[in-house]
Amino acid sequence: MPSYVRMSRNTTELFSEIAGRSRVVVENITPQVDAGRFPIKRVVGDSVAVEADVFGDGHDIVAAALLHRFGDGGEWHHSVMRPLVNDRWTGEFPVDQVGEYQYKIAGWVDRFGTWKRDLAKRIAAGQDVAVELLVGADLVHAAVETAQGRDREYLAEWDHRLRGDRARQQPREIAESEELSSLMSRWHRPVATSESRTLTATVDRPLASFSAWYEMFPRSAGKNGKHGTLKDVEARLPYVASMGFDVLYIPPIHPVGRAHRKGRNNAEQAVPDDVGSPWGIGSEDGGHKSIHPSLGTMDDFQSLVRTAQGHGLELALDIAFQCSPDHPYVREHPEWFRKRPDGTIQYAENPPKKYQDIYPLDFETDAWESLWQELKSIFLFWIDRGIRIFRVDNPHTKPLPFWEWVIGEIRRDHPDVLFLAEAFTRPKIMYRLAKAGFSQSYTYFAWRDTKWELTKYFTDLTQTSLREFFRPNLWPNTPDILPESLQFGGRPVFMTRLVLAATLAGNYGIYGPPFEHGWSIPREPGSEEYLNSEKYQLHQHDLERPDSLKDFIARVNEIRRGSPALAHRGVLKFHEAENEQVICYSRTAPDQSDIVLVVVNLDPHHRQSAWVTLPMEELGLPIDRPYQMHDLLTDARYLWHGNRNYIELEPASGPAHIFRIRRRSRSERDFEYYL
Amino acid sequence: MPSYVRMSRNTTELFSEIAGRSRVVVENITPQVDAGRFPIKRVVGDSVAVEADVFGDGHDIVAAALLHRFGDGGEWHHSVMRPLVNDRWTGEFPVDQVGEYQYKIAGWVDRFGTWKRDLAKRIAAGQDVAVELLVGADLVHAAVETAQGRDREYLAEWDHRLRGDRARQQPREIAESEELSSLMSRWHRPVATSESRTLTATVDRPLASFSAWYEMFPRSAGKNGKHGTLKDVEARLPYVASMGFDVLYIPPIHPVGRAHRKGRNNAEQAVPDDVGSPWGIGSEDGGHKSIHPSLGTMDDFQSLVRTAQGHGLELALDIAFQCSPDHPYVREHPEWFRKRPDGTIQYAENPPKKYQDIYPLDFETDAWESLWQELKSIFLFWIDRGIRIFRVDNPHTKPLPFWEWVIGEIRRDHPDVLFLAEAFTRPKIMYRLAKAGFSQSYTYFAWRDTKWELTKYFTDLTQTSLREFFRPNLWPNTPDILPESLQFGGRPVFMTRLVLAATLAGNYGIYGPPFEHGWSIPREPGSEEYLNSEKYQLHQHDLERPDSLKDFIARVNEIRRGSPALAHRGVLKFHEAENEQVICYSRTAPDQSDIVLVVVNLDPHHRQSAWVTLPMEELGLPIDRPYQMHDLLTDARYLWHGNRNYIELEPASGPAHIFRIRRRSRSERDFEYYL
């Protein structure tokens, strides 16, 4: 590494010392979020492609390096940047560890390069370059003093040679010497280097950007009408794993409060047998660090975590920072709740609605510091017990500075921990939560049904700066959301919503078994709440129902896992399909090794057809001969010709294609087929 | 002003103290340049319209204020911001002094507003609000403690009222009280305020954004073949003023070097009578703080400055930081020049071209600090002698950090000083010079001839963030640039280039008398240098030539001065004209009081016609009745109907229209016309 890198300083220090000679400007760096206020996000195995404007005054050649390091101490690694056009430069660095990386850009005037370029011009113009050779010799001489090892000897030799007769007679040899250029690129030290500010990249494990989630209520995993337990969930693991999911997410498992407990279908009064909402956290049995006695013990919990791992499943826990009136905090820390003038504690409200079974924590309390510390300790408690993924309930109703603090605190010691923000609120708040540190975010996907809506939304998410920090996690349903589309479309719409969720982004999830069983009845017309919602009562599901979508789901997840194009780095692009009911898009692996084309009939009731137009050159498709479309859902193969091809999708038999585009190659397999 | 504003702190301080309760986020502020790294630019009389995303967690109402102050000390003034849509807020502040303004945004949770909104909802739902009234009373009670004057008494009364029987019986009176809201808006102090970082606006005098420049060589102002003097320039002032210019810019007036002096038409060897280039600065008669003896004395100079003012003209001086080999600096400060190994001083080069008459200053010298100070002192020397505008020669060949420093230094004590950057280089360098502090910038206008080029370039300059810091100054010609377009188009092209320059931007200039006399002959075919350029020889001009464009120029400048739409705030918009040779655009005053429509035939050789399409609603034009187009160049008036109208322009008689669009109004003048 050249010495200037080891000696690099930040701009402020430079200014006091050598600003007068620092002639290069570095600006407009991408990627960055809010001018470096927040980190960009990547996962292990990614590389960070960095661009910047780098230029100086005058006609001298400038050079630039991309510097990066893991953590905020230690040595900077550097890589050379290449000029693109219009003073734009590019470089990249790989990220292979979970944690924070820092990166910045250094630029300087390349005096040797400038000298060499000008020498060639002078020689070409037939000028006497005797003095110029001495100018070069002086540059080489200075490099000798910084060089080490054999390079030092070589440079000393060049210094000597530049001052000799032969150089004057054959200057072209000097101007064209690759050896000299190479030596000087290692040891020529610029007079003054300008540096950008330091930017940060948060690097997560790969699951942060590519994951399939399955949500289920543990208490519904029982048999014979009994309250399900964590042991029952353990028995359910093979079923979940067989569908190809990565993450098993369970709603809160803590003791459920009794005061103002809600009954079935959110009834204001519970009857004695009612189990209440798992989000009404806390009772005399404990709070956020306890397990509901009916679910089992902490040992059962840790057994579940371990067994899940054995099935390739990771358990995600729900974090809902709110308390039932029976929560121990209410008694032990009244200072964390807001009092009303009549001495009662303020319950949750969205006037005129009242949620008397929930006491919100008062983040405006004078005791906010002890509150923050306690909430942090809840995460740490479950981290100690093997949890590395948290799904956070309604983070948008707690202060944004709190999230930035607590996620930063936790990730400092546990950088492998992931956070999913369940914030269904206005876009800027959702984006700010992602900036504050949430690894993944719920989205508006559940309500994006039409081709126009889907195209607009996913273009925004993938082609603006949002992609640097906002990782969508797409859910066609949740215990809170039975969207209108699922209420009326029958089985075909469950299939198409699954295909869309699984292929439009790296992360998606379903709430089952209601999803695979096609639950579609709302509590009342116009509502998005499930009738007889599991939020308020037990359910026992027949996992072997013949109409279950489990095999279809398993197939889709298998396709995802086998396709680099569908992984998070696969670039999404929408293509023209001449029918508003047919959506068509491709995902392309960065190295173009894998291209998947998804075509979905958005109309669950009628057969729809469309002419689909593909950008042949962009996809690397041949114009002069057919190419093969391999439907990974059905294993059917089609030959397509040219850029316009016909598609017909029948909702009942198959409302979607997930094609792998097979360009002709010399592989045995293709040979066989074309034979 | 509410007390929270006086108590405001910056974000860092807040964090240590009350971050836990600071629930509002302020981000994505416009305008700002590079995240606040550089100031935005405005002129006295402007107002700064600021927008930001402001939001908090949960459902509480947030409020935001725009804070501003003059300078970096003193009290902040605040104004309320209004919500637009999607968490975007807007506000503005006026700037009425030359210097730096600071601005920032504060956001907080409006607890009283939230309480009032919710109270109304509760009342509407028929709920008992007894406790809620006490919650409100507590908020009012807290405000009593901060209130002053009679407000304190009024608030105390409300505090009492809220706790009384009548309030419980007639809560609607409370919820609807404007008086209470008004009192609370003045005295209710938020629990915690979030503040954005502080941004800066450089405010110049109006000339910075609206000026017409005239460049001339003083030494060509003589008579009877004699070297012109500053006294001759003084005699020329009425001529320049009669054309309506604001700024008289003269090339360097310093002693011209003798060593390697260039002859006529840039000949390598000068003959004894040759006057040399004014940019070859410095001789035994002095350097950058001296006046060439043939031009006159310092007294003559100061007389010129004063007399110009009397004619409404301001003198702009040329600052060219380079030296002839005879410059006193070469002898007195050899450390500011680069030595070659043979002991000679490095002359200017762009290999293989050599400019041996010029020694560049070496900004990489160890003595850069003394060099910077000396260069700064040159500006101060001429400021002391009445100069407030500097046209800086080739600033892009000196380090960008130097410009940021020296302009900052000078403007700290002399905020009325303006700098025009003569940088014809790559776009990012030009923009960075503007960010670094140059008040105005030369542009690529001289080489933007076609409709597509002009539309693209001026859309970029006026509709991107460039408009916040880059003020174009448009020159159809300069002593260095006789563009190809002016070489072949004859008189019509001089007229159209003038109209374009004068109406596309707030600042423009011409180099005369060659411009008004239509000089069009290059030194050699393909060259952009003038034949017999005034850069290397004297010229004496017949100002009364019958073909002079001076009256046309005077008319155009008169139109500019009389039109708010053509001032810097006039919004530029291009309109469809169905002919590639016809360009059509409007400038609209921000209050829509004045709309000017410019239509130019870009073909100097042939009559061209086009149907022009105007956006009627946007321009406030009537669809159902005619409107009047008043050509300010010819005083002709036309009645137009609807959005499409026909235009025909004959190059010889009138290649351009500058219409004022007259919408029918009740003014006497319009009445008369329509009568």
Interface residues (C-beta under 8 A of the other chain):
Chain A: F15 A19 G20 R21 S22 R23 V25 E27 N28 D34 A35 G36 D53 F55 G56 D57 G58 H59 N86 D87 V109 D118 K121 R122 A124 A125 Q127 V131 L134 V135 A137 D138 V191 A192 R340 P341 D342 T344 E349 N350 P351 P352 F363 E364 T365 W368 E369 L371 W372 H396 T397 K398 P399 L400 P401 F402 W405 R426 P427 K428 I429 R432
Chain B: F15 A19 G20 R21 S22 R23 V25 E27 N28 D34 A35 G36 D53 F55 G56 D57 G58 H59 N86 D87 V109 R117 D118 K121 R122 A124 A125 Q127 V131 L134 V135 A137 D138 V191 A192 R340 P341 D342 T344 E349 N350 P351 P352 F363 E364 T365 W368 E369 L371 W372 H396 T397 K398 P399 L400 P401 F402 W405 R426 P427 K428 I429 R432
